[in-house]
């Protein structure tokens, strides 16, 4: 056989083999198709499950209040990333969504809520540059990313509850209750109640943060309210106090006299203490010898205390002695005044009751009007300053860390086709093998 004939033989043989392959594929085309479809479906389902398992839901919350820049909460306590999502929020959401959670244990659920501080690129660059210089820069992020593999509804609930919990915990509540009817208290007790309420009002109003706040909507400021409160305290309240004390009015004469006796006894005890102290200083002054550098202290013994500035020390003792004796005189005046007031205590007449009730009504109405204005101004002030101290910067979004389903489709088709062809040829080979060796 020459070369031309040999080449022709091989080409015919190849052609026969190729046709045989095609006939084999066509013979098993249904099986190949079914295998391809089955593998493709398995690939798609597997890809979908993989993508679902790789899905992460995330949201961003931001803090906006002055103390955050120094790593503090609004109340001045230390701000910690670990406490952004409160424990009670995690517990409540675990109980609510327990049946739909991927994490079946509460510990796994808590660990699955990730909190990550977001550092701006400019700040990150500064931090890295400082580290290269061997320096440390303290920075508290103002935005935090909350993420979890749980479903979107769970994270939305956690984020919303976290924001509400922070506001409820740190947003100030400056609301002041109105002054109710004063009832049948005695006049001095009513005065004490009114005085305490006015003191609370002044403390509520008079703060550095509020001093320069003026409401354009309401048309007044905290300073103006403070002036009103001080005027009420200085005029109407003092007028009421003077009226019932000067006239010795009391709704319970016996109890009022008992209180006077108690106050007089307390002041007398204070006076006796001052007198004892005064006598001790007087003795020290009498024992003090400018030419002798030893000071004798009564009831203690003699100590060799060296005094370099006798005249200055003597002067200090004199000043103390005078001050204490002045206080003793004050106590004597108070005792005398209390005794005089006790002596004139009497029940009010109907006319006096009417006068004093009118005075109290005026005080109560003015006080409640101021409280109304203060509550409105407080509400506006708190909303203006603290309404955005924590906000949801970015709502919950889904992030898929898996692969596109079209990729799983392509892989399924290729693998399914190859498996189908392999099975077809395997089946054909087995058939030919049995036919050959079964004879």
C-alpha positions in Angstrom: 0.0 0.0 0.0 1.5 3.3 -1.1 1.3 6.5 0.9 -1.7 7.9 -1.0 -3.8 4.8 -0.3 -2.7 4.6 3.3 -3.7 8.3 3.9 -7.1 7.6 2.2 -7.6 4.6 4.5 -7.0 6.6 7.6 -9.4 9.4 6.5 -12.1 7.0 5.9 -11.5 5.3 9.2 -11.6 8.7 11.0 -14.8 9.6 9.2 -16.4 6.4 10.3 -15.4 7.0 13.9 -16.7 10.6 13.9 -20.0 9.4 12.4 -20.1 6.7 15.0 -19.7 9.3 17.8 -22.5 11.4 16.3 -24.8 8.4 16.0 -24.0 7.5 19.6 -24.8 11.0 20.9 -28.0 11.1 18.9 -29.0 7.7 20.2 -28.7 8.9 23.8 -29.8 12.5 23.2 -32.7 12.2 25.6 -30.6 10.9 28.4 -28.0 13.5 27.8 -30.6 16.2 27.8 -32.3 14.9 31.0 -28.9 14.7 32.7 -28.0 18.2 31.6 -31.2 19.7 32.8 -31.0 17.8 36.2 -27.4 18.9 36.8 -28.3 22.5 35.8 -31.2 22.6 38.2 -29.1 21.2 41.0 -26.5 23.8 40.2 -29.0 26.6 40.2 -30.6 25.5 43.5 -27.2 25.1 45.1 -26.2 28.5 43.9 -29.4 30.1 45.2 -28.9 28.4 48.6 -25.3 29.5 48.7 -26.2 33.1 47.9 -28.9 33.1 50.5 -26.4 31.8 53.1 -23.9 34.5 51.9 -26.4 37.3 52.1 -25.6 40.0 54.7 -28.1 42.6 55.8 -26.7 45.9 57.1 -27.7 49.3 58.2 -25.8 52.5 59.3 -26.7 54.6 62.4 -25.0 57.9 63.2 -24.5 59.9 66.4 -24.7 63.6 66.4 -24.2 65.3 69.8 -21.3 67.3 71.2 -20.0 64.7 73.7 -19.5 62.0 71.1 -16.3 63.8 69.9 -14.8 63.1 73.3 -15.9 59.5 73.4 -18.8 60.3 75.8 -22.5 59.6 76.0 -24.9 62.6 76.3 -24.9 62.1 80.1 -21.1 62.2 80.3 -20.5 58.4 80.7 -18.0 56.6 78.5 -19.3 55.7 75.0 -18.5 52.1 74.1 -19.2 50.4 70.8 -20.1 47.2 72.5 -23.1 48.9 74.2 -24.6 50.6 71.1 -27.1 47.7 70.8 -28.5 47.3 74.3 -28.8 43.8 75.8 -32.6 44.2 76.3 -33.0 45.0 72.6 -31.2 41.8 71.6 -33.2 39.7 74.1 -36.6 41.2 73.0 -35.9 40.6 69.3 -34.6 37.1 69.9 -37.9 36.3 71.7 -40.0 37.9 69.0 -38.3 36.3 66.0 -37.1 33.1 67.6 -39.0 30.8 65.2 -37.5 32.5 62.0 -33.9 33.0 63.2 -31.0 31.1 61.7 -29.3 31.2 65.2 -31.2 28.9 67.5 -29.3 30.0 70.6 -29.5 33.5 72.0 -25.7 33.6 72.4 -25.3 32.9 68.7 -27.8 35.5 67.8 -26.0 38.2 69.9 -22.7 37.3 68.4 -24.2 37.4 64.9 -25.1 41.1 65.3 -21.9 42.8 64.2 -21.1 46.5 65.1 -18.4 48.2 63.1 -17.2 51.8 63.4 -16.9 53.6 60.1 -13.8 55.8 60.0 -13.6 58.4 57.1 -10.7 58.1 54.7 -9.2 61.4 55.8 -9.2 60.4 59.5 -7.8 57.0 58.6 -5.0 58.6 56.7 -4.2 60.8 59.7 -4.2 57.8 62.0 -1.8 55.9 59.8 0.5 58.8 59.4 0.5 59.3 63.2 1.3 55.6 63.7 4.3 55.9 61.4 5.6 58.8 63.6 5.1 56.7 66.7 2.0 58.7 67.8 -1.5 57.7 68.7 -4.6 59.6 67.6 -7.8 59.0 69.6 -10.9 59.0 67.5 -14.4 57.9 68.2 -16.4 57.1 65.0 -19.7 58.9 64.8 -21.2 56.3 62.4 -21.5 52.6 62.9 -22.5 49.7 60.6 -24.8 47.1 62.1 -24.8 43.8 60.1 -26.2 40.3 60.4 -26.9 37.2 58.4 -30.4 37.1 59.8 -33.3 38.3 57.6 -34.0 42.0 56.8 -37.0 42.3 59.2 -34.9 41.2 62.2 -32.2 43.8 61.6 -34.8 46.5 60.9 -36.4 45.8 64.3 -33.0 45.7 66.0 -31.9 49.1 64.5 -35.3 50.8 65.3 -35.3 49.5 68.8 -31.7 50.6 69.3 -32.4 54.1 68.2 -35.5 54.4 70.3 -33.7 53.0 73.4 -30.9 55.5 73.0 -33.3 58.4 72.7 -35.4 57.2 75.7 -32.2 56.8 77.8 -30.4 60.0 77.0 -32.9 62.5 75.6 -33.6 64.9 78.5 -37.1 65.2 79.9 -37.5 68.7 81.2 -41.3 68.5 81.7 -42.5 70.1 84.9 -45.8 69.1 86.6 -48.3 71.8 87.4 -49.1 72.9 90.9 -52.2 71.1 92.0 -54.7 72.4 94.6 -52.9 73.0 97.9 -55.5 71.3 100.0 -55.8 71.9 103.7 -52.1 72.2 104.6 -51.2 74.8 107.2 -50.0 78.1 105.8 -46.3 77.6 106.6 -46.4 74.2 105.0 -47.9 75.6 101.9 -45.2 78.2 101.8 -42.6 75.5 102.0 -44.2 73.6 99.1 -44.4 76.7 96.9 -40.8 77.7 97.8 -39.6 74.2 96.8 -41.5 74.2 93.6 -40.1 77.6 92.6 -36.5 76.5 93.5 -37.0 73.5 91.1 -38.3 75.8 88.4 -35.3 78.0 88.7 -32.9 75.1 88.5 -34.7 73.8 85.4 -34.5 77.1 83.7 -31.1 78.4 84.9 -28.5 76.3 83.0 -25.7 77.4 80.8 -27.0 75.4 77.8 -30.4 77.2 77.9 -29.2 80.8 78.7 -28.9 81.9 75.1 -31.8 79.9 73.6 -34.6 82.1 72.3 -37.7 80.6 70.6 -38.7 82.4 67.4 -42.0 80.4 67.4 -43.0 81.1 71.0 -41.4 84.5 71.2 -39.7 84.2 74.6 -36.5 82.8 76.1 -35.5 80.9 79.3 -34.0 84.1 80.7 -37.4 85.8 80.4 -39.0 82.9 82.2 -36.4 83.1 85.0 -37.2 86.8 85.5 -40.9 85.9 85.9 -40.2 83.2 88.4 -37.9 85.4 90.5 -40.5 88.2 90.4 -43.2 85.7 91.6 -40.8 84.6 94.4 -39.9 88.1 95.4 -43.3 89.7 95.3 -46.3 87.4 95.5 -44.8 84.6 97.5 -43.1 87.0 100.0 -46.4 88.9 100.3 -48.2 85.7 101.2 -45.4 84.8 103.7 -45.5 88.2 105.4 -49.2 88.2 105.7 -49.6 84.9 107.6 -46.4 85.4 109.7 -47.1 89.0 110.8 -50.7 88.1 111.7 -49.6 84.8 113.2 -52.2 82.8 111.2 -52.4 79.1 111.5 -55.0 76.5 110.7 -53.6 74.3 113.5 -52.6 76.4 116.5 -51.3 73.6 118.7 -49.1 72.0 116.0 -47.8 75.4 115.0 -46.8 76.1 118.6 -45.1 72.7 118.8 -43.1 73.5 115.7 -42.1 76.8 117.1 -40.9 75.1 120.3 -38.9 72.6 118.3 -37.3 75.4 116.2 -36.5 77.4 119.4 -34.9 74.4 121.0 -32.7 73.7 118.0 -31.6 77.3 117.8 -30.8 77.3 121.5 -28.6 74.2 121.1 -26.7 75.9 118.2 -26.3 78.9 120.4 -24.9 76.8 123.3 -22.3 75.2 121.0 -21.2 78.6 119.7 -20.9 79.9 123.3 -18.7 76.9 124.3 -16.5 77.5 121.3 -16.4 81.2 122.1 -15.3 80.5 125.7 -12.5 78.2 124.5 -11.1 80.9 122.2 -11.5 83.4 125.0 -9.4 81.2 127.2 -6.8 80.8 124.5 -6.6 84.5 124.2 -6.1 85.0 127.9 -3.4 82.3 128.0 -1.6 83.7 125.0 1.7 85.5 126.0 3.3 87.5 123.2 6.7 87.2 125.0 6.3 83.5 125.5 6.4 81.3 122.4 4.5 78.5 124.1 0.7 78.4 123.6 -1.4 76.8 126.3 -4.6 75.1 125.0 -7.3 74.6 127.6 -8.4 71.0 128.4 -5.6 69.6 126.1 -2.4 70.3 128.0 0.7 72.3 127.3 2.3 71.8 124.0 5.6 73.4 122.9 4.1 74.8 119.7 6.6 77.3 118.3 4.9 80.4 116.9 6.9 82.6 114.6 4.1 85.1 114.0 2.5 85.6 117.3 0.8 88.9 116.4 -0.9 87.3 113.3 -2.0 84.3 115.2 -3.4 86.5 118.0 -5.2 88.5 115.3 -6.8 85.4 113.9 -8.0 84.3 117.3 -9.6 87.8 117.8 -11.4 87.6 114.5 -12.7 84.1 115.3 -13.9 85.3 118.7 -15.7 88.3 117.2 -17.3 86.2 114.4 -18.6 83.6 116.8 -20.0 86.2 119.2 -21.7 87.8 116.2 -23.3 84.5 115.4 -24.4 84.1 119.0 -26.2 87.5 118.7 -27.9 86.3 115.5 -29.1 83.2 117.3 -30.5 85.2 120.1 -32.3 87.4 117.7 -33.8 84.3 115.9 -34.9 82.9 119.3 -36.6 86.1 120.3 -38.3 86.4 116.9 -39.6 82.8 117.1 -40.8 83.4 120.6 -42.7 86.5 119.5 -44.2 84.7 116.5 -45.3 81.8 118.8 -46.9 84.3 121.1 -49.2 85.7 118.4 -50.3 82.4 116.8 -54.0 82.4 116.3 -56.7 81.0 114.0 -57.6 83.2 111.0 -60.9 85.0 110.8 -63.2 84.4 107.8 -62.0 87.7 106.2 -58.4 86.7 106.7 -59.0 83.3 105.2 -60.6 84.9 102.2 -57.6 87.2 101.8 -55.0 84.5 102.1 -56.9 82.1 99.8 -57.0 84.9 97.1 -53.2 85.4 97.5 -52.6 81.6 97.1 -54.9 81.5 94.1 -52.9 84.3 92.4 -49.6 82.6 93.1 -50.8 79.2 91.9 -52.3 80.6 88.6 -49.1 82.6 87.9 -46.9 79.6 88.7 -48.9 77.3 86.5 -48.8 79.8 83.6 -45.0 79.9 83.9 -44.9 76.1 84.0 -47.0 75.9 80.8 -44.7 78.3 79.0 -41.6 76.5 80.3 -42.9 73.0 79.2 -43.5 74.4 75.7 -40.1 76.0 75.5 -38.4 72.9 76.9 -40.1 70.6 74.3 -38.9 72.9 71.5 -35.4 73.2 73.0 -35.0 69.4 73.4 -36.3 68.7 69.9 -34.0 71.2 68.4 -30.9 70.0 70.3 -31.4 66.3 70.7 -33.8 65.2 67.9 -30.9 64.0 65.7 -28.5 62.8 68.4 -28.9 59.3 66.9 -30.3 58.7 63.4 -30.6 55.9 60.8 -28.1 57.1 58.2 -28.7 54.2 55.8 -31.7 51.9 56.0 -31.3 48.1 55.9 -29.9 46.8 52.6 -29.1 43.3 51.4 -25.6 42.6 50.3 -24.9 39.3 48.4 -21.5 38.0 48.8 -22.2 35.0 46.5 -22.0 34.6 42.7 -24.5 35.5 40.0 -27.0 32.8 39.3 -26.2 33.0 35.6 -22.7 31.7 36.5 -24.2 28.7 38.3 -26.5 28.2 35.2 -23.5 28.1 32.8 -21.6 25.7 35.1 -24.7 23.5 35.4 -25.1 23.3 31.6 -21.5 22.5 31.0 -21.2 19.9 33.8 -24.6 18.4 32.9 -23.7 18.1 29.3 -20.3 16.6 30.0 -21.8 14.2 32.5 -24.6 13.2 30.0 -22.1 12.5 27.2 -19.9 10.6 29.6 -22.9 8.4 30.7 -24.0 7.9 27.1 -20.5 6.6 26.0 -20.2 4.6 29.2 -23.6 2.9 28.5 -22.6 2.3 24.8 -19.2 0.9 25.9 -20.8 -1.5 28.3 -23.3 -2.6 25.6 -20.5 -3.3 23.1 -18.4 -5.0 25.8 -21.3 -7.4 26.7 -22.0 -8.1 23.0 -18.3 -8.9 22.3 -17.7 -11.2 25.3 -21.1 -12.8 25.6 -20.5 -15.0 22.5 
